[in-house]
Amino acid sequence: MDEMCEICGVRKAKYECIRCGRKVCADDFWVMLGLCKLCVPESQYKEWKKKMMK
């Protein structure tokens, strides 16, 4: 992808969110989920991760 991240607008987009279709950089993407950080906020991700570790 030669496009810029649709969230930060600073880095090159490397991934595409499977929910919303945004093209985003690695910093704005949850690789394990395939979702961008607007679709899954960091607080939600941490909550899921905490539950999975139990």
C-alpha positions, 0 to 999 in steps of 0.5 A: 500500500502506498497510501498514508494511514487513515487514522494518524495520517503520518505513517504509511498504511500497512494493513486494512481493517476487516471491519471498517476497511480503513487502511492503517499503519502498524501503530493503529492496528491490532494485528491479532484481531485484524482490526484498527484502533478506532474499531477496537479502542486500546481499553477494550483490547486490554480488557479482552487480553486480561480475560484471556490470560485468566 
